[in-house]
Amino acid sequence: MRRLLPSTASAALALMLAAATGPALAQPQGVPLMKPPIAATPPAAKTPQAQAFRTITWEALVPKDWDPFAGFKGIDLASMQDGDPRTNELMKRMREVWDRAPVNTALVGQQVRIPGFVVPLEDTKDGIKEFLLVPYFGACVHSPPPPSNQIIHVQPKSAVKNVRSMDAVWITGTLTNEQTDSYMGAASWRLSAVGVVPYEAPKR
């Protein structure tokens, strides 16, 4: 799968900034605000094992005191144009910081349930064997990756069938803080998924 990125450096920088601020607009139960917004009521737990998983938001993955722009204060982003060496240097610096973003260590080892969008890493005839889960549509595919603490590297217990790139799903499993560097983006989280189910909006 080919990553589709903006054609200009300034456009890429703008999308990177949106990537860091977008999750802050998330709905209470964890799916970032969309048009139309996706309701984020978790699916009903059918077994005692499923009930043990805690539904979390994307904001919960990030330390409360972490500021993705801490090292970039006072920079006049509006003045940067394509071809300006400062633009490329800033993108490089931001990527280096965001690709090693810290995690909320309180969630390490926790059994969780979280919704998001699929970015396949290994897609076979038997299904998707591993993928990245991202908080908003288009991340890592149509726009630059968000900070790595907003990306989960998912390893299902078996290949996931009938799921395509950018499909919305619920995943359940145990979170670990393990760095993954892939061709689609860097992830600070890893989850061995015991469940991957299509996202369904609650019935009204």
PyRosetta script that sets phi, psi and omega in degrees:
from pyrosetta import init, pose_from_sequence

init()
pose = pose_from_sequence("MRRLLPSTASAALALMLAAATGPALAQPQGVPLMKPPIAATPPAAKTPQAQAFRTITWEALVPKDWDPFAGFKGIDLASMQDGDPRTNELMKRMREVWDRAPVNTALVGQQVRIPGFVVPLEDTKDGIKEFLLVPYFGACVHSPPPPSNQIIHVQPKSAVKNVRSMDAVWITGTLTNEQTDSYMGAASWRLSAVGVVPYEAPKR")
pose.set_psi(1, 137.4)
pose.set_omega(1, -176.5)
pose.set_phi(2, -95.7)
pose.set_psi(2, 134.1)
pose.set_omega(2, 176.1)
pose.set_phi(3, -80.2)
pose.set_psi(3, 126.7)
pose.set_omega(3, -179.1)
pose.set_phi(4, -99.0)
pose.set_psi(4, 112.9)
pose.set_omega(4, -177.8)
pose.set_phi(5, -115.2)
pose.set_psi(5, 157.0)
pose.set_omega(5, 177.9)
pose.set_phi(6, -61.1)
pose.set_psi(6, 152.7)
pose.set_omega(6, -171.4)
pose.set_phi(7, -82.5)
pose.set_psi(7, -12.5)
pose.set_omega(7, -178.6)
pose.set_phi(8, -123.5)
pose.set_psi(8, 153.4)
pose.set_omega(8, -178.7)
pose.set_phi(9, -65.1)
pose.set_psi(9, -39.8)
pose.set_omega(9, -178.4)
pose.set_phi(10, -67.0)
pose.set_psi(10, -37.1)
pose.set_omega(10, 177.3)
pose.set_phi(11, -66.8)
pose.set_psi(11, -40.0)
pose.set_omega(11, 178.3)
pose.set_phi(12, -62.9)
pose.set_psi(12, -41.2)
pose.set_omega(12, 179.2)
pose.set_phi(13, -63.4)
pose.set_psi(13, -41.6)
pose.set_omega(13, 178.4)
pose.set_phi(14, -61.4)
pose.set_psi(14, -40.3)
pose.set_omega(14, 179.8)
pose.set_phi(15, -70.4)
pose.set_psi(15, -33.6)
pose.set_omega(15, 176.4)
pose.set_phi(16, -63.9)
pose.set_psi(16, -40.1)
pose.set_omega(16, 178.2)
pose.set_phi(17, -66.0)
pose.set_psi(17, -39.7)
pose.set_omega(17, 177.2)
pose.set_phi(18, -65.0)
pose.set_psi(18, -34.3)
pose.set_omega(18, 180.0)
pose.set_phi(19, -62.2)
pose.set_psi(19, -38.1)
pose.set_omega(19, -177.8)
pose.set_phi(20, -77.1)
pose.set_psi(20, -30.4)
pose.set_omega(20, -176.7)
pose.set_phi(21, -95.7)
pose.set_psi(21, -19.6)
pose.set_omega(21, -177.0)
pose.set_phi(22, -56.7)
pose.set_psi(22, -48.4)
pose.set_omega(22, -178.6)
pose.set_phi(23, -60.0)
pose.set_psi(23, -20.4)
pose.set_omega(23, 179.2)
pose.set_phi(24, -67.0)
pose.set_psi(24, -16.8)
pose.set_omega(24, 179.1)
pose.set_phi(25, -92.0)
pose.set_psi(25, 12.3)
pose.set_omega(25, -174.0)
pose.set_phi(26, -63.9)
pose.set_psi(26, 152.6)
pose.set_omega(26, 173.9)
pose.set_phi(27, -73.8)
pose.set_psi(27, 165.2)
pose.set_omega(27, -173.1)
pose.set_phi(28, -55.4)
pose.set_psi(28, -34.0)
pose.set_omega(28, -174.8)
pose.set_phi(29, -97.8)
pose.set_psi(29, 7.4)
pose.set_omega(29, 165.6)
pose.set_phi(30, 118.6)
pose.set_psi(30, -15.0)
pose.set_omega(30, 178.2)
pose.set_phi(31, -91.8)
pose.set_psi(31, 124.2)
pose.set_omega(31, -178.5)
pose.set_phi(32, -57.6)
pose.set_psi(32, 150.3)
pose.set_omega(32, -176.6)
pose.set_phi(33, -60.0)
pose.set_psi(33, 125.9)
pose.set_omega(33, -178.9)
pose.set_phi(34, -118.8)
pose.set_psi(34, 176.2)
pose.set_omega(34, 173.0)
pose.set_phi(35, -124.1)
pose.set_psi(35, 102.3)
pose.set_omega(35, -1.6)
pose.set_phi(36, -75.6)
pose.set_psi(36, 157.4)
pose.set_omega(36, -179.4)
pose.set_phi(37, -65.1)
pose.set_psi(37, 145.8)
pose.set_omega(37, 178.1)
pose.set_phi(38, -97.1)
pose.set_psi(38, 123.0)
pose.set_omega(38, 176.0)
pose.set_phi(39, -67.7)
pose.set_psi(39, 145.7)
pose.set_omega(39, -171.6)
pose.set_phi(40, -121.8)
pose.set_psi(40, 39.1)
pose.set_omega(40, 173.9)
pose.set_phi(41, -73.3)
pose.set_psi(41, 126.1)
pose.set_omega(41, -177.7)
pose.set_phi(42, -66.1)
pose.set_psi(42, 151.7)
pose.set_omega(42, 177.8)
pose.set_phi(43, -64.8)
pose.set_psi(43, 150.9)
pose.set_omega(43, -179.6)
pose.set_phi(44, -63.1)
pose.set_psi(44, 134.2)
pose.set_omega(44, 177.9)
pose.set_phi(45, -76.5)
pose.set_psi(45, 124.8)
pose.set_omega(45, -175.6)
pose.set_phi(46, -96.5)
pose.set_psi(46, -14.8)
pose.set_omega(46, -179.0)
pose.set_phi(47, -134.7)
pose.set_psi(47, 157.2)
pose.set_omega(47, 175.9)
pose.set_phi(48, -56.1)
pose.set_psi(48, -34.6)
pose.set_omega(48, 178.8)
pose.set_phi(49, -63.2)
pose.set_psi(49, -42.7)
pose.set_omega(49, -179.9)
pose.set_phi(50, -64.9)
pose.set_psi(50, -33.2)
pose.set_omega(50, -179.5)
pose.set_phi(51, -66.7)
pose.set_psi(51, -19.3)
pose.set_omega(51, -179.0)
pose.set_phi(52, -74.0)
pose.set_psi(52, -14.7)
pose.set_omega(52, -177.3)
pose.set_phi(53, -85.1)
pose.set_psi(53, 132.5)
pose.set_omega(53, -177.7)
pose.set_phi(54, -94.3)
pose.set_psi(54, 128.7)
pose.set_omega(54, 177.3)
pose.set_phi(55, -78.2)
pose.set_psi(55, 126.4)
pose.set_omega(55, -178.5)
pose.set_phi(56, -122.7)
pose.set_psi(56, 163.3)
pose.set_omega(56, 175.4)
pose.set_phi(57, -99.2)
pose.set_psi(57, 165.2)
pose.set_omega(57, 177.4)
pose.set_phi(58, -67.1)
pose.set_psi(58, -32.4)
pose.set_omega(58, 178.2)
pose.set_phi(59, -61.8)
pose.set_psi(59, -30.4)
pose.set_omega(59, -177.7)
pose.set_phi(60, -66.1)
pose.set_psi(60, -20.9)
pose.set_omega(60, -178.3)
pose.set_phi(61, -74.7)
pose.set_psi(61, -15.5)
pose.set_omega(61, -171.9)
pose.set_phi(62, -106.1)
pose.set_psi(62, 134.8)
pose.set_omega(62, 174.6)
pose.set_phi(63, -56.6)
pose.set_psi(63, 138.6)
pose.set_omega(63, -176.0)
pose.set_phi(64, -62.1)
pose.set_psi(64, -28.5)
pose.set_omega(64, -176.7)
pose.set_phi(65, -95.5)
pose.set_psi(65, 8.1)
pose.set_omega(65, -177.8)
pose.set_phi(66, -87.7)
pose.set_psi(66, 128.6)
pose.set_omega(66, 178.5)
pose.set_phi(67, -116.3)
pose.set_psi(67, 112.3)
pose.set_omega(67, -177.9)
pose.set_phi(68, -64.0)
pose.set_psi(68, -13.4)
pose.set_omega(68, -178.5)
pose.set_phi(69, -109.0)
pose.set_psi(69, 12.2)
pose.set_omega(69, -174.5)
pose.set_phi(70, -56.4)
pose.set_psi(70, -36.6)
pose.set_omega(70, -177.8)
pose.set_phi(71, -91.7)
pose.set_psi(71, 8.8)
pose.set_omega(71, -173.7)
pose.set_phi(72, -128.7)
pose.set_psi(72, 24.0)
pose.set_omega(72, -180.0)
pose.set_phi(73, -68.8)
pose.set_psi(73, 145.6)
pose.set_omega(73, 175.0)
pose.set_phi(74, 80.2)
pose.set_psi(74, 3.7)
pose.set_omega(74, 179.2)
pose.set_phi(75, -87.2)
pose.set_psi(75, 128.1)
pose.set_omega(75, 179.5)
pose.set_phi(76, -83.5)
pose.set_psi(76, 88.9)
pose.set_omega(76, -177.0)
pose.set_phi(77, -65.2)
pose.set_psi(77, -33.0)
pose.set_omega(77, -176.4)
pose.set_phi(78, -64.3)
pose.set_psi(78, -24.4)
pose.set_omega(78, -176.4)
pose.set_phi(79, -85.3)
pose.set_psi(79, -8.7)
pose.set_omega(79, -175.4)
pose.set_phi(80, -83.3)
pose.set_psi(80, 131.8)
pose.set_omega(80, -178.0)
pose.set_phi(81, -120.4)
pose.set_psi(81, 164.0)
pose.set_omega(81, 174.5)
pose.set_phi(82, -60.9)
pose.set_psi(82, 139.3)
pose.set_omega(82, -178.1)
pose.set_phi(83, 91.6)
pose.set_psi(83, -13.6)
pose.set_omega(83, 177.4)
pose.set_phi(84, -77.3)
pose.set_psi(84, 119.9)
pose.set_omega(84, -179.7)
pose.set_phi(85, -55.8)
pose.set_psi(85, -28.1)
pose.set_omega(85, 179.6)
pose.set_phi(86, -64.8)
pose.set_psi(86, -32.7)
pose.set_omega(86, -179.7)
pose.set_phi(87, -65.1)
pose.set_psi(87, -48.4)
pose.set_omega(87, 179.8)
pose.set_phi(88, -65.8)
pose.set_psi(88, -38.4)
pose.set_omega(88, 179.3)
pose.set_phi(89, -65.9)
pose.set_psi(89, -40.7)
pose.set_omega(89, 178.9)
pose.set_phi(90, -65.0)
pose.set_psi(90, -42.8)
pose.set_omega(90, 177.6)
pose.set_phi(91, -59.2)
pose.set_psi(91, -42.4)
pose.set_omega(91, 179.8)
pose.set_phi(92, -63.4)
pose.set_psi(92, -45.0)
pose.set_omega(92, -179.7)
pose.set_phi(93, -64.6)
pose.set_psi(93, -43.4)
pose.set_omega(93, -179.8)
pose.set_phi(94, -64.2)
pose.set_psi(94, -40.1)
pose.set_omega(94, 180.0)
pose.set_phi(95, -64.5)
pose.set_psi(95, -40.3)
pose.set_omega(95, 179.5)
pose.set_phi(96, -62.8)
pose.set_psi(96, -40.7)
pose.set_omega(96, 179.5)
pose.set_phi(97, -71.2)
pose.set_psi(97, -46.5)
pose.set_omega(97, -174.8)
pose.set_phi(98, -70.9)
pose.set_psi(98, -29.3)
pose.set_omega(98, -179.8)
pose.set_phi(99, -76.4)
pose.set_psi(99, -6.2)
pose.set_omega(99, 175.2)
pose.set_phi(100, -129.0)
pose.set_psi(100, 38.8)
pose.set_omega(100, -176.8)
pose.set_phi(101, -68.4)
pose.set_psi(101, 140.7)
pose.set_omega(101, -178.9)
pose.set_phi(102, -72.5)
pose.set_psi(102, 158.8)
pose.set_omega(102, -178.6)
pose.set_phi(103, -114.7)
pose.set_psi(103, 164.9)
pose.set_omega(103, 172.3)
pose.set_phi(104, -78.8)
pose.set_psi(104, 99.6)
pose.set_omega(104, -172.8)
pose.set_phi(105, -64.1)
pose.set_psi(105, -17.5)
pose.set_omega(105, 179.2)
pose.set_phi(106, -64.7)
pose.set_psi(106, -20.0)
pose.set_omega(106, -179.0)
pose.set_phi(107, -93.0)
pose.set_psi(107, -8.4)
pose.set_omega(107, -179.5)
pose.set_phi(108, -64.0)
pose.set_psi(108, 126.9)
pose.set_omega(108, -179.1)
pose.set_phi(109, 85.9)
pose.set_psi(109, -0.2)
pose.set_omega(109, -178.3)
pose.set_phi(110, -84.4)
pose.set_psi(110, 146.2)
pose.set_omega(110, 173.8)
pose.set_phi(111, -87.2)
pose.set_psi(111, 118.6)
pose.set_omega(111, -171.2)
pose.set_phi(112, -133.4)
pose.set_psi(112, 164.7)
pose.set_omega(112, 172.4)
pose.set_phi(113, -131.3)
pose.set_psi(113, 131.2)
pose.set_omega(113, -178.8)
pose.set_phi(114, -149.3)
pose.set_psi(114, 142.5)
pose.set_omega(114, 177.1)
pose.set_phi(115, -95.5)
pose.set_psi(115, 155.3)
pose.set_omega(115, 177.2)
pose.set_phi(116, -178.5)
pose.set_psi(116, -168.0)
pose.set_omega(116, -174.9)
pose.set_phi(117, -114.9)
pose.set_psi(117, 142.5)
pose.set_omega(117, -171.7)
pose.set_phi(118, -87.6)
pose.set_psi(118, 130.6)
pose.set_omega(118, 170.6)
pose.set_phi(119, -121.9)
pose.set_psi(119, 99.0)
pose.set_omega(119, -175.3)
pose.set_phi(120, -61.7)
pose.set_psi(120, 140.2)
pose.set_omega(120, 171.8)
pose.set_phi(121, -109.0)
pose.set_psi(121, -36.3)
pose.set_omega(121, 177.0)
pose.set_phi(122, -136.1)
pose.set_psi(122, 102.9)
pose.set_omega(122, -177.4)
pose.set_phi(123, -112.5)
pose.set_psi(123, 117.8)
pose.set_omega(123, -176.3)
pose.set_phi(124, -120.8)
pose.set_psi(124, 176.4)
pose.set_omega(124, 178.9)
pose.set_phi(125, -65.6)
pose.set_psi(125, -19.7)
pose.set_omega(125, 179.0)
pose.set_phi(126, -90.2)
pose.set_psi(126, -6.3)
pose.set_omega(126, -178.8)
pose.set_phi(127, 126.6)
pose.set_psi(127, -177.1)
pose.set_omega(127, -178.9)
pose.set_phi(128, -84.5)
pose.set_psi(128, 121.2)
pose.set_omega(128, -176.6)
pose.set_phi(129, -92.5)
pose.set_psi(129, -23.0)
pose.set_omega(129, 171.8)
pose.set_phi(130, -158.9)
pose.set_psi(130, 151.6)
pose.set_omega(130, -177.9)
pose.set_phi(131, -157.7)
pose.set_psi(131, 165.9)
pose.set_omega(131, 170.6)
pose.set_phi(132, -96.4)
pose.set_psi(132, 141.0)
pose.set_omega(132, 172.1)
pose.set_phi(133, -107.1)
pose.set_psi(133, 128.2)
pose.set_omega(133, -176.5)
pose.set_phi(134, -124.4)
pose.set_psi(134, 157.5)
pose.set_omega(134, -170.6)
pose.set_phi(135, -82.0)
pose.set_psi(135, -16.3)
pose.set_omega(135, -178.0)
pose.set_phi(136, -143.4)
pose.set_psi(136, 155.5)
pose.set_omega(136, -175.4)
pose.set_phi(137, -63.1)
pose.set_psi(137, 133.0)
pose.set_omega(137, 175.4)
pose.set_phi(138, 96.0)
pose.set_psi(138, -15.5)
pose.set_omega(138, -178.1)
pose.set_phi(139, -60.5)
pose.set_psi(139, 135.5)
pose.set_omega(139, 178.7)
pose.set_phi(140, 74.2)
pose.set_psi(140, -10.0)
pose.set_omega(140, -178.8)
pose.set_phi(141, -115.0)
pose.set_psi(141, -59.2)
pose.set_omega(141, -179.3)
pose.set_phi(142, -99.5)
pose.set_psi(142, -9.1)
pose.set_omega(142, 179.2)
pose.set_phi(143, -146.5)
pose.set_psi(143, 161.9)
pose.set_omega(143, -178.4)
pose.set_phi(144, -59.7)
pose.set_psi(144, 156.6)
pose.set_omega(144, 179.9)
pose.set_phi(145, -65.3)
pose.set_psi(145, 148.1)
pose.set_omega(145, 171.8)
pose.set_phi(146, -73.6)
pose.set_psi(146, 178.4)
pose.set_omega(146, 174.6)
pose.set_phi(147, -54.8)
pose.set_psi(147, 151.0)
pose.set_omega(147, -172.6)
pose.set_phi(148, -65.7)
pose.set_psi(148, -20.3)
pose.set_omega(148, 176.4)
pose.set_phi(149, -78.8)
pose.set_psi(149, 1.7)
pose.set_omega(149, 174.2)
pose.set_phi(150, -113.8)
pose.set_psi(150, 20.4)
pose.set_omega(150, 177.2)
pose.set_phi(151, -132.6)
pose.set_psi(151, 133.5)
pose.set_omega(151, 178.9)
pose.set_phi(152, -115.6)
pose.set_psi(152, 125.9)
pose.set_omega(152, 173.9)
pose.set_phi(153, -85.0)
pose.set_psi(153, 114.5)
pose.set_omega(153, -173.4)
pose.set_phi(154, -104.2)
pose.set_psi(154, 128.2)
pose.set_omega(154, 176.2)
pose.set_phi(155, -119.3)
pose.set_psi(155, 95.9)
pose.set_omega(155, -178.8)
pose.set_phi(156, -67.5)
pose.set_psi(156, 153.9)
pose.set_omega(156, 179.1)
pose.set_phi(157, -69.6)
pose.set_psi(157, -22.0)
pose.set_omega(157, 173.3)
pose.set_phi(158, -147.9)
pose.set_psi(158, 159.2)
pose.set_omega(158, -177.2)
pose.set_phi(159, -56.6)
pose.set_psi(159, 137.0)
pose.set_omega(159, -178.3)
pose.set_phi(160, -91.9)
pose.set_psi(160, 121.5)
pose.set_omega(160, -178.1)
pose.set_phi(161, -100.4)
pose.set_psi(161, 158.2)
pose.set_omega(161, 175.8)
pose.set_phi(162, 60.8)
pose.set_psi(162, 31.3)
pose.set_omega(162, 174.8)
pose.set_phi(163, -127.5)
pose.set_psi(163, 133.7)
pose.set_omega(163, -178.3)
pose.set_phi(164, -118.5)
pose.set_psi(164, 171.5)
pose.set_omega(164, 177.1)
pose.set_phi(165, -55.2)
pose.set_psi(165, 131.8)
pose.set_omega(165, 178.1)
pose.set_phi(166, 72.3)
pose.set_psi(166, 11.0)
pose.set_omega(166, 169.3)
pose.set_phi(167, -68.6)
pose.set_psi(167, 146.8)
pose.set_omega(167, 176.7)
pose.set_phi(168, -91.0)
pose.set_psi(168, 132.5)
pose.set_omega(168, -177.7)
pose.set_phi(169, -140.2)
pose.set_psi(169, 162.4)
pose.set_omega(169, 164.7)
pose.set_phi(170, -101.0)
pose.set_psi(170, 136.1)
pose.set_omega(170, 173.0)
pose.set_phi(171, -119.2)
pose.set_psi(171, 147.6)
pose.set_omega(171, 175.2)
pose.set_phi(172, -131.8)
pose.set_psi(172, 141.4)
pose.set_omega(172, 179.8)
pose.set_phi(173, 165.0)
pose.set_psi(173, -168.7)
pose.set_omega(173, -177.7)
pose.set_phi(174, -103.1)
pose.set_psi(174, 127.0)
pose.set_omega(174, -178.8)
pose.set_phi(175, -82.1)
pose.set_psi(175, 137.8)
pose.set_omega(175, 170.6)
pose.set_phi(176, -131.7)
pose.set_psi(176, 154.4)
pose.set_omega(176, 178.2)
pose.set_phi(177, -95.9)
pose.set_psi(177, 88.3)
pose.set_omega(177, 179.5)
pose.set_phi(178, -130.9)
pose.set_psi(178, 128.1)
pose.set_omega(178, -177.1)
pose.set_phi(179, -76.8)
pose.set_psi(179, 131.9)
pose.set_omega(179, 174.5)
pose.set_phi(180, -125.4)
pose.set_psi(180, 126.0)
pose.set_omega(180, 175.5)
pose.set_phi(181, -111.7)
pose.set_psi(181, 110.2)
pose.set_omega(181, -178.2)
pose.set_phi(182, -119.8)
pose.set_psi(182, 170.6)
pose.set_omega(182, 180.0)
pose.set_phi(183, -70.5)
pose.set_psi(183, -12.1)
pose.set_omega(183, 178.7)
pose.set_phi(184, -100.8)
pose.set_psi(184, -12.2)
pose.set_omega(184, -179.8)
pose.set_phi(185, 151.4)
pose.set_psi(185, 164.9)
pose.set_omega(185, 179.6)
pose.set_phi(186, -97.1)
pose.set_psi(186, 138.8)
pose.set_omega(186, 178.8)
pose.set_phi(187, -122.7)
pose.set_psi(187, 134.5)
pose.set_omega(187, 175.5)
pose.set_phi(188, -91.8)
pose.set_psi(188, -12.6)
pose.set_omega(188, -178.8)
pose.set_phi(189, -112.9)
pose.set_psi(189, 149.1)
pose.set_omega(189, 170.9)
pose.set_phi(190, -133.7)
pose.set_psi(190, 144.9)
pose.set_omega(190, 179.9)
pose.set_phi(191, -139.2)
pose.set_psi(191, 122.8)
pose.set_omega(191, 172.7)
pose.set_phi(192, -85.1)
pose.set_psi(192, 103.9)
pose.set_omega(192, -169.5)
pose.set_phi(193, -82.3)
pose.set_psi(193, 126.3)
pose.set_omega(193, 171.7)
pose.set_phi(194, -93.7)
pose.set_psi(194, -9.9)
pose.set_omega(194, 177.6)
pose.set_phi(195, -151.4)
pose.set_psi(195, 133.9)
pose.set_omega(195, 172.2)
pose.set_phi(196, -136.0)
pose.set_psi(196, 111.0)
pose.set_omega(196, -176.6)
pose.set_phi(197, -127.9)
pose.set_psi(197, 147.9)
pose.set_omega(197, 178.9)
pose.set_phi(198, -59.0)
pose.set_psi(198, 143.8)
pose.set_omega(198, 176.8)
pose.set_phi(199, -75.9)
pose.set_psi(199, 132.8)
pose.set_omega(199, 176.2)
pose.set_phi(200, -130.9)
pose.set_psi(200, 130.2)
pose.set_omega(200, 177.1)
pose.set_phi(201, -69.2)
pose.set_psi(201, 144.3)
pose.set_omega(201, 179.8)
pose.set_phi(202, -63.3)
pose.set_psi(202, 146.1)
pose.set_omega(202, 179.2)
pose.set_phi(203, -72.3)
pose.set_psi(203, 143.2)
pose.set_omega(203, -179.8)
pose.set_phi(204, -95.9)
pose.dump_pdb("model.pdb")
